[in-house]
Amino acid sequence: MSEKRPLSLFAILGPGIVTAATGVGAGDLITASLAGSELGVAILWAAVAGSVLKWTLNEGVARWQMATGTTLLEGWVTKLGRWIQWVFLVYFLFWSFAVGGALASACGIAGTGFLPIGDVDTSRIIWGIVHSLIGLALVWFGGYAFFEKSSRRAERAGCWASLAASAAR
């Protein structure tokens, strides 16, 4: 009979850290860069606190789902009653608008960095609207599969353009 070895610290913490890291997107990077350039290391505590909170929540939700075979929302409804789904709906709608606004702003900042249109604030708004409308059109007319395929192609094109620009230097 084989003896079970105790798990290493990496084996225990690794999956949660990897899962938390996958939640970092372009909007996070742009926003964090701007905050860092304006506030310096005074804001560094927020990155540490956010990482710990994200890891803790991801780890807890993953454990709940593996142990019960249900989603967290299903568990809430079962344990707390059906009223919680309406609370979650209100939260979800608020969160959707907040994240949508943040993503539009991040796209506006990136677009302004590439090609400013007028003053910086107006350019950011214009580029945010342009990116939002392009995203809406891709999903509306082509469905999510088309959006995903287009994103993959744009990502590849961006990688090759970055490599070409680096090689040209």
N, C-alpha and C positions, 0 to 999 in steps of 0.2 A: 504494500500500500504506500502510495507516495505521500510525503509530508507537505502540507501547504505552507508556502513561504509567505511571510507578511508582505503586504504591498508597500512599495517604496512611496515616498512623499510625492514624487512625480506621477506615479500611477494613480494616486488619489486625487491630486489637484489638476493634473494635465487635461483631462477631458473638459472640465469646467472652464479652464483658461482658454482652450482652443475654441470652445463654443462662444465664450464672451468676445474673443478676438474677431470672430466672423461677423460680429455686429458693427464693426467699425467700417464706415463707408467714406466716400469722397466728401460728403457734406460735413462729416465729423472732422475730417482732416483739414478742410478749408476753415471751418469755424474755429477749430483749435489753434490753427496757425495764426489767424487774425487775433484771437484773444491773447495768445502768447506774445505777439508782436506789440500789442498795446499795453498789456499788463505785466509782461515778463514772467518771472518764476513765482510771482505772488499768487498766481492761479494754479500752480502745479498741484496743490492739495486736492483740487477738484478732480483731476485725472486719476489720482490714487483712490480717492473716495468713490468715484464712479466705477472704477475697475473692480474694486472690492464689492460694491453693491451689485454690479452686473454679474459677477461670478457667483455671488451668493444666491441671487434670484434664479439664474440659469441652473445652478446645481440643484436647488430646491424643487423647481418645476420639473426638471428631468427625473429626479428621484420620485416625485409624486406620480408622474406618468408611468414610469416603469413599475412602480409598486401597485398601482391601482388599475392600469390599463385605460384610464380616462384622462381627458384634458383637465387643466386646472379649472376652467369655467364649468365643465360638467361636475367636477367635485364641489365647487362652490354652490351650484344649484342644488345638488343632492344634500349637502350638509347645511346650507343656510336658507334654502327656499328659493322659489322662482323669482322673487323680487330682486335678487342680486343680478339677474341677467339684464334687467332694465337699468340698474346702476352701471353695470359694465357697458351697456350700449351708450349711455350718456358720456361715460369716460372715453369710449372708443371714438365717438364722433369728435369730441374735443381734441383727443390725441391725433386723429387723422388730419384735422385742420391745422394743428400746430406743426406736425411733421411736414405736411404739404407746404405750408408757408416757409418752413426752414429749408426744405429742399429747393423750392423756387428761388429763395434768397441765395442759397449756395450756388445754384446754377447761374443766377444773375451775376454773382461775384466772379465766377469762373469765366463767363462770357465777356464780362467787362475787362478782365485781365487779358483776354485774347484780342478783343476788338472793341474798344470803348466807343460808345455812341453818345455824344454830348457830355454833360457833366457826369461825374461818377454815380451819384444817386439815381439820376434818370436812367443811365445806362444799365445799372443793376436791375431796376424795375423792368425795363424793356426786355433784357435778356431773360429774366425770370419768367416773364409772360411768354416769350417765344419758346423757351424750353418746355414750359407747361403745355402749350398748345401742340407742340410737336409730339410730346408724350401722349397727350389725349388722342391725337389723330392716329398715332401708331396703334394704340390699344383699340380705339373705336373702329377703325377700318380693317385692321389686320388681326385683331385678337391678341391675346397674350403671347401665343406661340410666335407670331410675327414680331412682336416687340422683343421677345427674348432672342430670336434669331438676329434681328437688327442690332441689338446690343452686343451680341457676340462678335458680329462683323465689325462694328465700330471699335470694339476693344482690340481686336486683332489689328485693325488699321492703325489705331493709336500706338500700339506696341511697335509695329514696323516703322511708323513715322518717328517715334522716339529713338529707335535703333539707328535709323538712317541719319537723323540729326546728330546723334552722338558720334557716329562714324565720320561724319563730314567735318567735325571739329578737329 
